[in-house]
Amino acid sequence: MPIRRPPLGFPYRRRGGTVRASSRRWEWIGLGALLVGTAVAYIWGLGASGWANSFYSAAIQAGSVSWKAFFFGSSDAANSITVDKPPMSLWLMSLSVRIFGLDSWAMLIPQALLGVGSVALLWATIRRQFGSAAGLLAGLTLAVTPVAALMFRFNNPDALLVLLMVAAVWASMRAVEDGRTRWLVLTGVFVGFGFLTKQLQVMLVIPPIALVYLFAGPPKLGRRLLQLFAALGAAIVSAGWWLLIVELWPASSRPWIGGSQNNSILELTLGYNGLGRLSGNETGSVTPGGAAGPGTGGAGGGMWGETGITRMFDASQGGQIAWLIPSALILVVLGIILRGKVGREDPQRAALAVWGLWLLVTGLTFSFMAGIFHSYYTVALAPAIAASIGAGSVLAWCNRDRYWVRIGMAVATLAAVVMAWVLLGRSADFQPWLRWTILGVGISGAVLVLIPAMTRGKLALASILAVVFAGLAGPTAYTVDTLATPHTGSIVSAGPDAGGMGGFGGGMRGDRDMREGDPARQPPGAFPGAFPGAEAFPGGGGGGLLSASTPTEAIISLLDAEAQSYTWVAAAVGSNTASGYQLATEDPVMAIGGFNGSDPSPTLAEFQQYVADGDIHYFIAGGGMGGNSTGTSSEIAEWVAANYTATTVDSVTLYDLSS
């Protein structure tokens, strides 16, 4: 039997059990304003970031002209190697480019729409148990989270991952309400699609969903277990079909699986993108010295930053996501206590538990993982924080007549004030008046919610506005800065520079500086020049480990000449180096060694055969880790240098392999 949601005293005023038409009208007006505002914010000036992460942009371009590259997520249309993630997020952007043509806007518009969809779905999920006000507050909080605004305007897989994780929780909460198996099967489908987006990261939402349904699901325990196994089966099927095809496809006729050392998607899943991220033993990763090899993370940190319980609050991650983490945890605990005496199947307590566990499981995993970690990963925390704030705040407000609840709200408000004070203090030149304003208004709001008279009638509006300002002013300011700043490169961060590492050593933020260079053949708003990285990872016009190449018209003309006579117009070490030339010419460029230049593809013998068959026109020197790549990439570069004559064009060294 379906469970009826308990009525709330806020935001609806009820007469005879019905909602006033005016209340419902204002609800839809509020939702419209939220979604339209989010869409405008995320879409306005979308093309300013140019190719954004050119590593993925090259694969999007390839997928827009080759269905085989589309299916595998290949870096080039001739299918030499794939990106190091499954291709589901690339599919949406490649289809958009097929329809609208290759430019930055066509590539990024699906990402912005995924952001609007995530906000809408979170609103719907929270509203169902906690009312419209809670849904609107949750949606607004997600929309103004700095790292969310960054990722929903960027071409990394995280935008689709966030939507699918929210969708999985939405479906599981429907299952908690009525106990129907179909909702859990749908949950499994969303998890499987999340796997095809960013592999094992989606698994972080499984423990919260499974534990909460196992406790709060309406059917008997045995049936609940069977339903969870059905969800697992749905996840395996929805992700496994693609994995099975890739594994069974003859290796000789498909691209190399980027990021793997043995050309296996299963190895990539469990190694470089799986357990290696937790342990730091990522074969094929990079070390501070610029060589390829096992990762250097550890309990004390490494090139990916210090690990530990405070990692989400440090200079690299804090401004991205930490603004409301303490407040969210306080409100979740407060809400669960308020619902503590209700029945086992209470959907409100189940919702609070699933969002709170999502926040804890994901936050602790990110805090202690010793492998590759970038600050933008924290976008996976944004829905859990936003949902906890929306649901917990409204539930507490509905019970504000209890003195201890008012104390809890005041403490949550002060926690947000303290976080804003600390985080804004790290970028002292950024709106210096704001932290003082938040301090004053926030303390006033905390005091107001302690006074019963200030939480009733028209006076309550002042308390609400003060508390909301204290919580959202800081992240909103960072988000506005993020929206106004172009972001390019492989490592990006939201908001002003706070002195952190941005998920990498050397103080890099991932925003490309304006530099001199030829913007030819770049999309509108693209910024020529190199990624401002550390010496171990140089860029320049020829690109580098983390930055795309920016070819001049002379190089583009050289590569375009007789391009139809070759399978690849050029080959270069590292995906980012190859990507700039490919995006400029729209012809395949072989990325030797994949992203890091450390994948053993192609081998020297295979490369020599390609050259003998006349498949590759030019070899472009440098690339990868400053030309210091090891293994097959180094062997190929040395063989080319020893057997062909170098030509320098606009400071880029090329070898004509057809001569």
Secondary structure, DSSP 4 states (H G I P E B T S, - for coil): -PPPPPP-SSS--EETTEE-HHHHHHHHHHHHHHHHHHHHHHHTTGGGGTTSSHHHHHHHHHHHH-HHHHHHTBSSTT-SBB-SS-SHHHHHHHHHHHHH-SSHHHHHHHHHHHHHHHHHHHHHHHHHHH-HHHHHHHHHHHHT-HHHHHHTTS-STHHHHHHHHHHHHHHHHHHHHH--HHHHHHHHHHHHHHHHHHGGGGGGGHHHHHHHHHHH-SS-HHHHHHHHHHHHHHHHHHHHHHHHHHHHS-GGGS-B-TT-SSS-HHHHHHIIIIIHHHHS--TTEE-TTS-EES----TT--TT---STTGGGSTTTHHHHGGGHHHHHHHHHHHHHHTTTS-TT-HHHHHHHHHHHHHHHHHHHHHH--S---GGGGGGGHHHHHHHHHHHHHHHHHTTTSHHHHHHHHHHHHHHHHHHHHHHHTTTTS-HHHHHHHHHHHHHHHHHHHSGGGGSGGGHHHHHHHHHHHHHHHHHHHHHHHHHS---SSS---SS--S--TTSTTS---PPPP-SS--TTPPTT---S-----TTS--STT--SSS-----HHHHHHHHTTGGG-SEEEEEESHHHHHHHHHHH-S-EEEETTTTT-S--S-HHHHHHHHHTT-EEEEEEEETTTT---THHHHHHHHHHHHS-EEEETTEEEEETT-
